Amino acid sequence: MKLIATAVALAALPLALAPAGAQVAPAILPDGTILDVTATGQTSRVPDVATIRAGVVTQAATAGAAISDNAQAMARILAALKRAGIVARDVSTSNVGLNPQYRYVENQAPVVTGYQATNTVSVRFRDIAKSGAILDALVKEGANQIDGPNLAIDNPDAALDEARADAVKRARTRAELYARAAGMSVSRIVSIAENGENPGGSPPPVLYARAAKAEDASTQIAPGETDVTVTLSVRFLLK
């Protein structure tokens, strides 16, 4: 793991702490030097959930025909998802649209030539290894619009806790470095504040491709690893 930590403030003054607007007596720290350190801790996990948008785009001379053709194709797609074992709670409609198609001629009003209907569903795959084969089945059933995958960790709490512990460790290491450089030592931690977290929802790009040379080639999705990070601000007392 790479070290990500920055010292922000160093002041050899006693510190009075009180929340803004609070009507309480401030807590007075013993004489010493206050050091503020911002550190980011991280750990890695293999994503176990993939979300992919699959849809159908149809065109017809009339709006009714475009919608009807689209509905039939989407019904086949939903049936294919059900046969593949995708439960209803993991399939949700994300977009439905109907738009006129125009022909443009210079110096003339646009002429409607037909209509385009779209229907897109968001599908969550809890078995990433099977998602590529299921996508291929959807294409055979009429899906002509695929977007994704977005890979994530289904239950990131344990990984986030590991990242938090790593952030505290990194902050302590950096504080001890500054303390030694100043001829002092770390007395204790005064406060810890969490500034933000990333539960692994933005992993690096993954393999999502189709081998076109073989007729029986299937789509491959490789999850790789994603970093889970937490950033903390830690205040130390040096003596």
Secondary structure, 3 states (H helix, E strand, C coil): CCCEEEEEEEECCCCEECCCCCCCCCEECCCCEEEEEEEEEEEEECCCEEEEEEEEEEEECCHHHHHHHHHHHHHHHHHHHHHCCCCHHHEEEEEEEEEEEEECCCCCCCEEEEEEEEEEEEEEECCHHHHHHHHHHHHHCCCCEEEEEEEECCCCHHHHHHHHHHHHHHHHHHHHHHHHHCCCCEEEEEEEEEEEEECCCCCCCCEEEECCCCCCCCEEEECCCEEEEEEEEEEEEEC
